[in-house]
Amino acid sequence: MTRRSGDAEAPRATVSAEHFLGMYLAKDDPWDNATKWDDQRKYAVTVASLPRARYRGCYEPGCSIGELTRLLAPRCDEILAVDCVDAAVEQAREAVRDLSNVRVERAMLPAELPDATFDLIVVGDLLYYLSAEDLDALLDGLVSRLEPDGDIVAVHFRDRRGGGYDGFNVHAALAERPGLERRVRHEDDWFVLDVLRRLP
């Protein structure tokens, strides 16, 4: 379990879009998000951990096939969900086609962050695929797009094999950003979740 500073390193290079494209070519739902109980429970805990009943604008980077997006939709006036793989974007759009408040787009992060601000940002199972440089750029970009008094939710696998960054490492990097205050912390055998609020 990688919890201490220096006991793990971010990937030397951000995992490529081609890598994820290959996963979607091999299987429509590479992580079985739609059928695996552990993921369904993780999504339910994520939505239940939102401190507010309603949010104006939500940004969800790395939305995959849109399973969590659908659960967030009733709590948000508008959602912008993005992924770097066309196949994931197409599936997510199909999953939310009946939801007029959700827009799904293709974006490569951190280069293609939106030119907008949000009072809710939800990032799940994404941050540990980024190099240290891209992780810093994305976290800084997300925090700068989080409105004062808005919430950022991070939810990631607790442990990952191979000595690379895991949920603890990437959440620690997020929590180090100035101006954020932790409101919710959840750990179990499967995942770690943090909700941090940007101070006014």
N, C-alpha and C positions, 0 to 999 in steps of 0.2 A: 504494500500500500504506500503510495507516494504522497506524503503529507508535508514533509519538511522542505524548507528552502534548499535548493541545490541537489536534491535527491532524484530529480528528473529534469529532462530538458525538452523544450518544444522541438518539433521537427525542424531539421535544417532548412527545409523548404516547405512551403504550404502544399498540402496534398492537392494535386491538380484536378481540374474539372474533368479531364479525360479519365482519371481513375474512377470518379463517381459515375461518369457516363458508362463506363464498362460495367459497373455494378448494376445499373438500371437496364442495360442491354441484356444482362444475364438473368435478371429477375425484376418484375415490375415494382415490387416492394422489397428492396434489398435487406432491410432490417426487420421485416415482418411487423411493421408498426400497426397495421390494421388488424392483426390477428393475435399478437402476442400479449398475454395478460399483463406481464410486467410493464409493457409500454402503455397499455390502456390505463393501468393504475397510475403510472407516472403522470400521464396527461391529466387524469382526474385530480390528483393531488396538486398539480400545477395550477389548474383553474381554481380549485378550492383555496389556494394560498393567496390569491389576489386580494389585497387589502380593501379594495373599493368595489362596490357593486357595479359601477359603470365607468368606462373610460371613453374619452372623445376619440383619440386616434391611437391605433396600435401598429407597431412595426414588428414583423416576425421574420428575421433573417434565417435562412436554412430551413424552410418550411417543409421540405420533402414532399410527401404526397398529400399533405393538408389535413392529417388527422387531428392535430392539435388546433389547427386553424379553425376548424368547424366548431370546436368546443369554446374557443375564445369569442367567436362571432356574436353570441347573444349578450356578451358583456361589453361590447365595443360599438360605437357609432360607425367607425370605419377601421378597416384593417388593410395594411399593405403587407403581403407575404411574398417573400422572394426565395428563389433557389438558383443555383448555378447550372443546373442540368435541365435541358428542354423537356425531357421525358417526365421529370418530377413536376415541372411547372404545368405540363398538360394534365397530369393526373390530379394535381391540386386544384386546377381550374374546374375539372369535372366534378371533383368532390364538393366544391362550393358553388356550383353553377346556379343554385337556387337562392343564393345569399347575395343580395344586391349591395351589401355594405362591405364586401370583400373583393379585393383586387389582387391577383397573383401575377408577378412579373419575374423575368429572368434577370439576375444580377450577379456579377462576380465581385466578391468582397475581399478586401476592404475598398477596392478601387471604385466601385459603383454604389456608394452609399446614397440614399435619397437626399434631395434638397428640400427637407421638411423637418419639422419637429413633432414629437409625439409625447403623450402623457403615459404611454405604456410601451415598453419594448420587451419582447420575450425571445430569448435566444437559447436554444436547446440542442445539445449534442453536436455542436459546431466548433466551439472555440479551440478544442485540442487538436484540430486538423491544421491549424495555422502555425507558421513559423513565428519565432519570437517577435520579429519586426512587424509582421502582418497582424499578430495578436495585439500588440500595442496600438497599431494604427486603427484597428477595428474597435477596440475598447474605447480609445479616445474619441473616435467618431461617433460611437453609440452614445456615450455620455454627453457629448456636445449636442446631440439631437434629442436628448431627454429634457423635457421641459421642467422648470423648477416645480417641486412637489410631485413630479411624476415618478413612476416605479419602473425599475428594470428587473426582470426576472431571468435568472440563469438556472438551467437544469441540465445536468450532465451525468454520465455514468460515473459511479463512485470510483471504480478501479479500472485500469486498462493495462493489459499485458505489454511487456516489451520495454518498460522503463521510461516511456514517454509521458507527457503530461496527461493527467486525468482530471476528473471533476474538481478535486481539491485544489490542484495547481491553478487551473484557469479561473476558478472562483476567487482564489486569493488574489490573482492579478486584477480582477475586476474590483474587488473590495479595497484595493490600494488606491484607486482613483479618488482624488479629493472631492469633497462635496457630496459624498454618498453616505447614507446611514442605513444599516441593516434593519429591516422590519420583520423578516421571517427567515428562519433557518430550519431546514429539514435534512436529516441524514437517515438512510437505512441501508440494508445490505445491497441495494441495487443502484441507488442514485443519490445525488446531493442537490439540494435546491436552495437558492438564496433569492430573496426579494430585497432590493436596496432602493431607497428613495433619495432622489436628488433634493438637497436642502434648498430652500428658497433663497 
